[in-house]
Amino acid sequence: MKWLIVVAHGSRRESSNDEVRALTARIGELSLEQFDRVTCAFLELAEPSIPDAVESALLQGAMEVVVMPYFLSAGRHVVTDIPEEVAKTTRRYPGANVRIANYLGSSDLLPSILLGLAGR
Amino acid sequence: MKWLIVVAHGSRRESSNDEVRALTARIGELSLEQFDRVTCAFLELAEPSIPDAVESALLQGAMEVVVMPYFLSAGRHVVTDIPEEVAKTTRRYPGANVRIANYLGSSDLLPSILLGLAGR
């Protein structure tokens, strides 16, 4: 079973966290055969935490877990905090196949998406 | 002349601000006939400010300015702060054609981009 965890920063505004949950649901509908399950996690201010989400995936039988940083820049959160949060779980499951994908802001497709949103 | 301003939050990490500047340059290369000029601005912590960037576009002859919020959620920055910053300039140029585009996080294309980054 392949499992995708979308990791966002988390916000005091529950509506922002709900945006992430809605995005996660859309990814789940779209992922078809790429991932069997798609869930989300938050670095802070919202639940579930990253360690809890990774452990939950492993305990439910995920053979491969991909953690996707839903962040725009390669700041401390992406470079340091998310790997540390993931490691809190993986050090207790030494054989687990858990990897962290490139963060959203690294996508080559963002320029064309922004131009599309900007309209004519 | 049509002008696009990519508005990011701004960071104490100059490398994060430089990521926005590099993105802006790529959009400029890609925009071809859609926009004559593409620049960036920051809500805080980096320069130029949003009012300065909008005024600079108008003074350089922009007939239409599109402000693109490079933000993932519709929080206070998108809903309140960016419109207020834009209005600081537009209230001094009553005839100016300046509009704020939908923020990045509203794009329907994000799920497929995230799945692409997540890999197989």
Contacts between the chains, C-beta under 8 A, distances in Angstrom:
chain1	res1	chain2	res2	distance
A	4	B	115	7.9
A	4	B	118	5.6
A	6	B	114	6.8
A	8	B	72	7.5
A	11	B	73	6.6
A	11	B	75	6.4
A	13	B	73	7.7
A	13	B	75	5.6
A	13	B	76	7.7
A	15	B	73	7.9
A	15	B	74	7.2
A	15	B	75	8.0
A	16	B	73	3.9
A	16	B	74	7.2
A	16	B	75	5.2
A	19	B	72	7.8
A	19	B	73	5.1
A	19	B	74	6.9
A	19	B	105	6.4
A	20	B	73	7.6
A	23	B	105	7.9
A	23	B	110	6.4
A	23	B	111	6.5
A	23	B	114	7.9
A	26	B	111	4.7
A	27	B	111	4.5
A	27	B	114	6.0
A	27	B	115	6.3
A	30	B	111	5.0
A	30	B	112	6.4
A	30	B	115	6.4
A	31	B	115	5.8
A	34	B	115	6.0
A	34	B	118	7.3
A	34	B	120	6.4
A	35	B	115	7.9
A	35	B	118	7.4
A	66	B	118	4.9
A	66	B	119	7.1
A	68	B	114	5.7
A	68	B	117	6.5
A	68	B	118	5.3
A	70	B	72	6.7
A	70	B	114	7.2
A	72	B	8	7.6
A	72	B	19	7.8
A	72	B	70	6.7
A	72	B	72	6.6
A	72	B	104	7.8
A	73	B	11	6.6
A	73	B	13	7.6
A	73	B	15	7.9
A	73	B	16	3.9
A	73	B	19	5.1
A	73	B	20	7.6
A	74	B	15	7.3
A	74	B	16	7.3
A	74	B	19	6.9
A	75	B	11	6.4
A	75	B	13	5.5
A	75	B	15	7.9
A	75	B	16	5.2
A	76	B	13	7.7
A	101	B	117	5.2
A	101	B	118	4.9
A	101	B	119	6.5
A	102	B	117	5.2
A	103	B	117	7.9
A	104	B	72	7.8
A	104	B	110	7.7
A	104	B	113	7.2
A	104	B	114	6.6
A	104	B	117	6.9
A	105	B	19	6.4
A	105	B	23	7.9
A	106	B	117	7.3
A	107	B	113	5.3
A	107	B	116	7.3
A	107	B	117	5.8
A	109	B	109	7.6
A	109	B	113	5.3
A	109	B	116	7.3
A	110	B	23	6.4
A	110	B	104	7.7
A	110	B	113	7.7
A	111	B	23	6.5
A	111	B	26	4.7
A	111	B	27	4.5
A	111	B	30	5.0
A	112	B	30	6.4
A	113	B	104	7.2
A	113	B	107	5.3
A	113	B	109	5.3
A	113	B	110	7.7
A	113	B	113	7.0
A	114	B	6	6.7
A	114	B	23	7.9
A	114	B	27	6.0
A	114	B	68	5.7
A	114	B	70	7.2
A	114	B	104	6.5
A	115	B	4	7.9
A	115	B	27	6.3
A	115	B	30	6.4
A	115	B	31	5.8
A	115	B	34	6.0
A	115	B	35	7.9
A	116	B	107	7.3
A	116	B	109	7.3
A	117	B	68	6.5
A	117	B	101	5.2
A	117	B	102	5.1
A	117	B	103	7.9
A	117	B	104	6.9
A	117	B	106	7.3
A	117	B	107	5.8
A	118	B	4	5.6
A	118	B	34	7.3
A	118	B	35	7.4
A	118	B	66	4.9
A	118	B	68	5.3
A	118	B	101	4.9
A	119	B	66	7.1
A	119	B	101	6.5
A	120	B	34	6.5
